[in-house]
Amino acid sequence: MTTYYFVAASEKFLTVEEPLEEILKERIRNYKENNKEKDFWLLKNPSFLKATQFVDLVQKIPSPSAAVISTDKKFITFLKLRLEFVAVGEFECPNAEITDPFKVE
């Protein structure tokens, strides 16, 4: 099983109001320079948020939602501190409810 960490918010907040694109581009550039494999993804309307473990969390996120997921907990912690108004969480996959962490609706 793989543990995924995430920040989630409204799609508008993550893709329009915050400079997330700039942060992700810089991280991609850094990974290429250091020959590191990408371990983060931006998902619009991610299906994993429909899991019962996130029922309370999802009620706090305006629709449509978006999330940045990663296997790097430190990167998600950085995003939480940088973006402030985001929900955070984690999940292991695959599990009974989440078989594909990258599935979108």
C-alpha positions in Angstrom: 0.0 0.0 0.0 1.1 3.6 -0.7 0.2 6.5 1.6 -0.9 9.6 -0.2 -1.0 13.0 1.4 -3.1 15.9 0.0 -4.3 19.4 0.2 -7.8 20.1 -1.1 -9.8 23.3 -1.7 -12.1 24.7 -4.3 -10.8 24.3 -7.8 -11.0 28.1 -8.2 -8.9 28.7 -5.1 -6.2 26.3 -6.2 -6.1 27.1 -9.9 -7.0 30.8 -10.1 -6.7 32.6 -6.8 -3.4 31.1 -5.6 -0.1 30.9 -7.5 -0.1 27.1 -7.3 0.8 26.7 -11.0 4.1 28.6 -10.3 4.9 26.4 -7.3 4.2 23.2 -9.3 6.3 24.4 -12.3 9.2 25.2 -10.0 9.0 21.8 -8.3 8.9 20.0 -11.7 12.0 22.0 -12.8 13.8 21.1 -9.6 12.9 17.4 -10.0 14.2 17.4 -13.6 17.5 19.0 -12.6 17.9 16.4 -9.8 16.7 13.4 -11.9 13.9 12.8 -9.4 10.7 11.1 -10.3 7.5 13.2 -10.0 5.6 12.3 -6.8 2.8 14.9 -6.9 -0.3 15.5 -9.0 -3.0 18.2 -9.3 -6.5 16.6 -9.6 -9.7 18.4 -10.4 -12.7 16.9 -8.8 -10.8 13.9 -7.3 -12.9 10.8 -6.6 -10.9 9.9 -3.4 -12.7 12.7 -1.6 -15.9 10.8 -1.8 -14.6 8.1 0.6 -16.5 7.9 3.9 -13.3 8.8 5.8 -13.5 12.3 4.2 -17.3 13.0 4.7 -16.6 15.8 7.3 -13.7 17.2 5.4 -15.6 17.5 2.1 -18.3 19.5 3.7 -15.7 22.3 4.2 -14.6 22.3 0.6 -16.6 24.3 -2.0 -17.5 22.5 -5.2 -16.0 21.9 -7.6 -13.0 20.7 -5.6 -9.4 20.1 -6.5 -6.5 18.5 -4.7 -2.7 18.2 -4.9 -1.8 14.7 -3.8 1.7 13.4 -3.2 3.6 10.6 -1.6 5.9 13.3 0.0 4.4 14.4 3.3 6.8 17.3 3.6 5.7 18.8 0.3 2.1 18.7 1.4 3.0 20.3 4.7 4.8 23.1 2.7 1.7 23.6 0.5 -0.6 23.8 3.6 1.7 26.5 5.1 2.0 28.3 1.8 -1.7 28.2 0.8 -3.2 28.4 4.3 -6.9 28.0 3.4 -6.8 24.3 2.3 -8.0 21.1 3.9 -5.3 18.4 4.5 -5.5 14.7 4.8 -4.0 11.4 3.9 -5.1 7.9 2.8 -3.6 4.6 2.0 -4.4 3.1 -1.4 -5.6 0.7 -2.6 -8.3 0.2 -0.1 -12.0 -0.9 -0.1 -13.2 2.6 -1.2 -10.2 4.0 -3.0 -8.8 1.8 -5.7 -7.3 4.5 -7.9 -5.9 7.6 -6.2 -5.9 9.5 -9.5 -9.5 8.9 -10.6 -11.5 12.0 -11.1 -15.2 12.5 -11.6 
